[in-house]
Amino acid sequence: MVLHHGVAQSCRSLSGTAPNVRGRFGRYGGRYVPEGLMGALLELEDTYQDAMDSPGFRNELNELLRERVGRPTLLHSIPRFTGLLGTPGVRVWLKREDMAHTGAHKINNALGQALLARRMGKRRIIAETGAGQHGVAVATVCAMFDMSCVIYMGADDMARQSMNVLRMKVLGAEVRPVYSGGRRLKDAITESVRDWVAHLDDSYYLLGSVAGPAPYPTIVRDFQTVIGLEAREQVLRSEGRLPDNVVACVGGGSNAIGMFHPFIDDPGVRLIGVEAAGRGVATGDHAATLSAGTPGEVDGAYSYLLQDEDGQIARTHSIAAGLDYPGVGPELSHLKDTGRAEFRAVTDAVALRGMHALSRSEGIVAGLESAHALGHVLGMGERGELAPDSVLLVCLSGRGDKDLEIATNELSAPADA
Ligand SMILES: *Cc1c(COP(=O)(O)O)cnc(C)c1O
């Protein structure tokens, strides 16, 4: 199949192009880690280069993506939702990562990294999770490859994403609650790294987004670029041309960079990342890292982050657990500074509107993360920001089953956008 052939090829060439030496994207990225971790990161980098140079590795990955993940995922238009935009001739194409096995894009990366772990002879996998989607994806691949699986999750996230906690347990993972700090993703990352440092010989740290020290941002981006490569071919086939706008939500940034990357050299394609403005950026209760943050060091890399005047990491808020993170991947930081991608932030209320609009117009229940992208697209239409006859490509990063309780509670007490 053409698409899969393309994926393998591009994984290879992408890893050779960016980032530049020492894992930098412009001034962002790098490896800000304790000396004890440096060796493990360099070993991972070597293994990754080796794997990507190996046709056997790439063939196995592509076959698993097809047979076990269900790739290529669907791309289809959403005419009733598009009608809500109020702009004549516009077409919106939805990339259905929610249809991938386990219900989100996270599995693309989890699968690729599990193959790397196996190649390194590591049979114990450590991971952090926020919404639980990454934890579920990791627990799934650990079951597939007979690996033991320890997932760290903030205690507050466990409470609001209890269904995913149960899924991880059923899949055989050990879920360890994290009570320190803000009891969320940031704290789960800290605990995962602590565990990794103590078990470097037999454990692999399977990072869930394009953040963290090099080489993780490159590895995760390459494994997620399958989204954009497929979508590019699918849009070209359906429209006969490239989209005018490509829109994706941004937490750590993996579904966004995976979608954006194959379009970066197409100057006519506008790349729009949508962050979580929570209760409003002005309230301070948000997770709009690129829109409202400043560069600094977070989780082993130099990138935009949300920090207070003393350089302390700020407490974040989003209705979407998967976006509730004060950092962002270094490559997106670079794309912001160069102006190649633009970033907008929408509130919890706008995201809920996006979720309900897609549910009722198309029968698709989006995850609250993806709903930020949908809500922003609705807003663009309503504000008259879309040209007539323009083509939009929107990443539906995951399904909304995990968010049903939150969404129905908020329905009975709707907030203002
Ligand atoms: C985890 C998650 C996100 C946010 O992570 P990124 O790395 O920014 O993609 C977005 N959508 C869904 C459905 C998720 O599970």
The ligand as an SDF file (V2000), in Angstrom:
LIG
                    3D

 15 15  0  0  0  0  0  0  0  0999 V2000
   -2.9530   13.2360   24.7090 C   0  0  0  0  0  0  0  0  0  0  0  0
   -3.9540   13.7940   23.7870 C   0  0  0  0  0  0  0  0  0  0  0  0
   -3.7950   15.0550   23.2040 C   0  0  0  0  0  0  0  0  0  0  0  0
   -2.6620   15.9840   23.5530 C   0  0  0  0  0  0  0  0  0  0  0  0
   -1.3990   15.4830   23.2740 O   0  0  0  0  0  0  0  0  0  0  0  0
   -0.5390   16.0210   22.0510 P   0  0  0  0  0  0  0  0  0  0  0  0
    0.7980   15.4640   22.3170 O   0  0  0  0  0  0  0  0  0  0  0  0
   -0.5880   17.5050   22.0560 O   0  0  0  0  0  0  0  0  0  0  0  0
   -1.1660   15.4570   20.8220 O   0  0  0  0  0  0  0  0  0  0  0  0
   -4.7190   15.4850   22.2920 C   0  0  0  0  0  0  0  0  0  0  0  0
   -5.7880   14.7320   21.9730 N   0  0  0  0  0  0  0  0  0  0  0  0
   -5.9920   13.5180   22.5180 C   0  0  0  0  0  0  0  0  0  0  0  0
   -7.2020   12.7420   22.1360 C   0  0  0  0  0  0  0  0  0  0  0  0
   -5.0850   13.0020   23.4390 C   0  0  0  0  0  0  0  0  0  0  0  0
   -5.2960   11.7990   23.9750 O   0  0  0  0  0  0  0  0  0  0  0  0
  1  2  1  0
  2  3  1  0
  2 14  2  0
  3  4  1  0
  3 10  2  0
  4  5  1  0
  5  6  1  0
  6  7  2  0
  6  8  1  0
  6  9  1  0
 10 11  1  0
 11 12  2  0
 12 13  1  0
 12 14  1  0
 14 15  1  0
M  END
$$$$
